[in-house]
Amino acid sequence: MSGYPTYQPQSPVMQWLERRLPIASLVYSSFIAYPTPRNLNYWWTFGAILTFMLAVQIGTGVVLAMHYTPHIDFAFNSVESIMRDVNYGWLLRYIHANGASFFFVAVYIHIARGMYYGSYKEPREVLWILGVILFLLMVATGFMGYVLPWGQMSFWAATVITNLFSALPGVGGAIVTWLWGGFAVGNPTLNRFYSLHYLLPFVIAGVVVLHVWALHVVGQNNPTGVEPKSEKDSVAFTPYATLKDTFFIGVFCIVFAYFIFYVPNYLGHSDNYIPANPGQTPTHIVPEWYYLPFYAILRAIPNKLLGVTALATSIIVLAFMPWLDTSAVRSANYRPLYRQFLLIFFASVIGLGYLGSQEPVGGYVIAARFLTAYYFVFFFVILPLLGLFERTKPLPNSICESVLREGIDASASSPGARG
């Protein structure tokens, strides 16, 4: 928006720096004067929460790496030493371990918000695809981090998940051998995973920069899905969005702190406090909770190759949502049928998460197959057809009009207005 002020340095030092490296003006235009839709709600704060959690994970991870020993004979004991002997090591590890879970909580809410409000639609396709790439990098990073404590669940989860690549025709065996660094999960495997787990968060940070760059090019979506048409439709990022983000990060941190200090192992698995034993298989091998929906999809299909294909497709299909959804309307607030099918989809993902934590027997398998079928039907059948047959609600002419309409509706429904 042309009406927003530009950065004008006052001190001679900043004027000198601005002529040579205009970083202050970049920060000012990107995070202070940057125009944001005036109707953004708290669902839009999870981007800032994810940035905050990434910084937390990198910071705690770097310190933990200073004390961790990536060797199968010493890894488990080095983690115990961090917990017992390093000053505040227990706090750093609990922040890092629970931080992974809360990172995924925030990213799942962020994805759900994007699906509900149509943030993947034109002109934000590249922005959405970069988000899917970030999610895939998070999945890989989280899995490799889960292996590092070298407990029972770490070892056997690594064995099961890496073995999935053996389903690939022709090259599967070679890929598994390369991942293992030999013919079984061992010390080369742990070293590979440690190196990649340390490296990938910095790759994620780089893709986040691209993600933010793409966001500033196309602008933010909003609950109406209507693009800003005038300066009245937007407000400056600071203080409006900044204060909202800061407040909700504080709320998020309160919940995060509760898990760290009161139930630090609630989201983990007790078997990971037992040293890895290749000769003793756990009764029930499960990954971390944030992988359970995809794990349920994998186990719901009896054929190994088809199961692995379905697992990969269940994530990659997200990148194609801009083209699978044929409706011209973005927000589910104006798409009643889409909203119903989408809420059922969210419920099915939660159901798959529960089924992924159960043993694959009897009714659990049948239910998982039913929910897996709906998962893919939603993307490949429902989304394309809804754009052809759905009758949408009329859109507001502008963001400002929708904000004023909501204000009038709220005042009309208040007790004082009825009295």
N, C-alpha and C positions, 0 to 999 in steps of 0.2 A: 504494500500500500504506500503510495507516494506521500501521504500525509504524515507518516511517522518520521520522527527526527533521525538524523544520522549522527554518528559519533564525531565530536569536535574536541580534540585534546586541548587542554588548557595549559598544562605545564610544558616548559621547553624540552624536558626529557622525553615526555610522551609524544610531543610533536616530532622530535628527532627520530624516535623509534617508529612512529607511524609512517614516515616517509620511506623507511627502509624495510620494515616488517609490520604490515598493518594488522597485527593479530588482535589488538584491542578493538578495532572497528569490526573485525570478524565476530568476536565474542558479543559485542554490543548488538550487531544486526541479527545475530543468530539466537541470542538468549535474553535479550532485554527488549529491543524494539520490535522483534519479530511478531507479526500479526497472527493471532490465533482466533478461531471462531469463538464468539462470545457465549455460546451455549454448551461448551464442553462440560461434561459431568465427571464424577470421580473415577469412572471406568477408564478415563484417559490418563490417569496418574500412574498406571502400571508400567508405562515406558520409562518414566523416571525411576520407579522402584527397581526395574530390571537393571538400569545403569548403576544404581547404588549397590545392588547385590553383586554385580560383576566386579565392582571395585573391592567389595568386601572379600569375595572369593579369591581374587588375585592377591590382595594384601595378605590374607591369612595363609594362602597357599605358598607364597614365597617364603614366609617364615617357617612353616612346617617342613618345607623341602630342605631347609638348613639342618634339620635334625633327623630326617628320615633316611634309612639305609635301604636302597633298592636291591636287596639280595634275599633269596628265599629262606636263608638260614637266620637272617637278622631282621627282616621287615616287621614281623609281628612284634618282636621284642622292642624294636625301635619305636613303634607306635605306643606301646605300653610305657616306654621311657619318656616319651613326649608327655603322656598323661600324668606321670608321677614325678619326674625329675626336672623337667624344663619349667622355668618360672612362667606361670599362667599358660602352660602348655595344654592343660585340660580345657581351658577356655577357648584357646585358639582352635583346638581340634573340634570341640562341640560347635563353635561358630561355623567352621568350614563344613562339617558333616551336615548339620541342620541347614546351613546356608544353601547347600545343593538342593535340598527338598523345597525350601522356600523360593529358590530361583525358579524351580519348575512350577510351583504354585502360581507365581506371578506370570510366567510365560503362558501357562494354560489359560489363565484369565485374559491375558492380552490377546491371545489367538481367538478365544471365544468372543471377546468384544469386537474384534475385527470381522468375524463371521456374522455377528448379529447386525452390525451397522454397515456392512458392505464396504469395509475399508480396502478390500482387494480389487475393487472395480476401477475401471479407467478414470483417471490417468495414473493410478497408483499400483499398476501391475508389478513394476520392478521393485518398488518399495515392499510389496507383499512377498515377492520371491526372495528378496534378501532376508526377510524375516524367517521364511521357511529354511533357508540355508543356515541362519543362526540357530534355529531349533535343531537341525541335524548335527551341527557342531556341538551343541549342548549335550545331545544324546550321546555322542561319541566320548566327549570329555567326562561326562558323569559316569559312564560305564567303566572307563579306564580308571577313574578315581576310586570306584567301588572295589576294584581288584587290589589296590595298593595295600590295605591293611593285612592282606594274606591270611585271612581267617578262612574257616570252612566254606562259608557262603561265597566269599571272594573267589576262592580257587575253583569251586564247582560252577559258579556262574560264568567265570571266564572259560571254563572247559565247554560248557553247554553252548554259550553264545558264539564262540569262535568256531565251534563245530558246525554251525549253521551254514558256513560258507562251503562246506563239503558237498552241499546239495547242488551247487552250480555245476552243470555238465562240463567235463573236460578240464577246467581250470580250478575247480573247487579244492581238490587235494593240495595243489601247489600253493594256493592262497592260505590254507590252514597251516601248512608247514612254515610258510613265511611269517605268519602272525605269531606262531609259537616259537620260531627260531630253532626248531628241532621237530621231534616226533611226539612231543607231549608238552603240556603246559609246564613251564619250569622257569629257571632264572632268566634266560633270554626273553621270555614272554613278559616277565615282570619289568625288566629293564626297558623294553619297548613301550609298555604301557605307562611307565613312570615318565619317560621322556616326552611322549605325546601328551600326557595329562598336564605336564608343565608347560608345553608349548602352545597347545590349542587355545587356552584362555586369551593369549595375546593375539591369536588369529581372530578369535571372536571379537576382541576389542577393535581390531581393524575393520571387520565387517560391520560392526556397530557404527563406526565413523561413516561408512558408505550408506548405511541405513538412515542415519540422521541427515546426511547430505541429500539423499533422495527425498526425504520428508520435507526438507526446506525448499526443494525445487517444486514439488507438486502441491505442497501445503497439507495441512491436517484435514482429515475427514471430520464430521461432526454428527450428532445424533439424528439430524434431519436428512443427512446425505446431500443437502443442497449446498452448492459452492457459494462462498462469500461474493456478494455483488457490489458492495459498497463498504466504506470505512465503518459504517454503523454496524455491520455484521461481525466485526472483529475487534479485539482489544489487544494491547501490548502483552507480550509473554510475561514480562515482569512489570508489575507485581502480581497480576491476576493468576496466571497459570503457575508461577513460581510458588506463591503462597499455598495454593491448593496442593501442589505436588509435595511441598515440604510438610504440610499437615498430615497428608495421608502416608508419607514415608514414616512419620513418627508413629502413627497408628499401627502400621505394618511392623515396625521395629518392636513395639510393645508385645505383640503376639509372638514375634520371633524370639524376643528375650524370654518369654514364658517357657518356650520349648527348650531353650539353651539352659536355663537355670533350674527348671522344675521337672521336665520330662525329656532329658537330652537324648535318651536312647529309644524313645517311643516310635520314631519313624525309621529306625534301623532294624536289624535282625540279630537275635541273641546268638545264633550260631557263629556270627563273625567275631565273637569273643573266645572262640575255640581255634587254636592254631590249625592251619591248613593241613589236611591229611589225605593224600591221594589214594590211600587204601580204604577209606571209610566214606561212603556216599551219604550225604544228609537225607533224611526221610523225605523231605519236600524241598526241592531246589526252586527258589524264587528270586527274581531280580528286585531292585529297589522299587518302591511303590509307584514311582512316576513312570515306570515302564510297563506296569501290569496290564493296561488296556491292549497294548501291542503284543504282549506276551500271550494274552488270552486269544487274540486273533491267530497267532502262530500255532497255538495248540489246538484250536478249533478245527483245523484242517488236517486230516490224517496223512496226506501225502506231504513229504518233507519239502520237496521243491516248490509245490504250490503254496505251502505254508510260509516259506521264506519269501516267495514272491508277493503273497498277500501282506506280509509284515512290511516289506519295503514299500509296496504300493500305498499302504494305509497312511504313510507319512508324505511320500512324494506327491500324492494326489492333491494335497493342499496347495501346491504350487500352481495347479491348473484350475483353481477355483475361478479366476477372472474370466476364463473361457467356458467353463462348465455352466456357470450361472448366466443364463441368457436374459434375465430381467434387466430393464433399464433403470429400475428403482433400487437405490442402495439400501436404505435403512429398513430393518424388519419392523420398525414402528408403523410403516405404511404398507407392509406386506403381511397380511394376517395369516395366510396359508403357510408361507415360508417360515413365519415365526413359530407356528405349531410344529412343523416338521423339524425345525432346528432345535427346539426344546426337547423333542423326542430324541434327536441325535445326541444332544448333550447327556440326556439320561442314559442312553445306550452306552456311551463312552464310560460313564461312571459305573454302569453295570458290568462292562467288560473289565474295568479295574478290579472290581470285587471278585469276579470269576477268575481273573488271572492269579489271585492270591489263594484260590482253592485247588485241591487236587483234581486233575482232569478225569473225573469219573461220573458216570450216570447223568443225572439231570444237569449238572454243571456244564458238561460238554454240549448237551443239546441247547441249553440257554446261550452258551457262547457262540454256537453256530448261528442261532437266530439273530443275535445282536450283531455278529460279524456281517451277516447278509444285509441287515439294515444299514450298517455303516457304509458299505459300498453302494447299495441302492440309492442312498441319499445323494452321493456324489454323481453317480453315473446315470441315474434315472430321474430322481426327483428334481434336482437342480436344473437340468436342461428343460424339463417339461413345464415346470412352474412358470418360467419366463414366457411360455406360450399361452398358458391358460389362466394364470392367476389374475384376479381383479384387484388392483391395488387402490389404496386410499389416495385422495388428492394431496399433492405436496404443497407446502407453503411456498409463497413467492420468494421469500427470503428468510435468512436466519433470524433477522430482527423481528419479522412478522411472527415467526414461531415462538420466539421468546415472549413477545407481548401477548400472544394468544394464551400461552401457558400461565402468564401472570394474571390475566383476566379470568381464566378458568379456576385458578387457585383461589382468587378472592371471592368468586361467585360461590364456591363450595365451602368457604370458611363459615364457622358458626356465627360470626358477627354479620356476615352478609345475609345469612338466612334469617337472623333475628330481626 
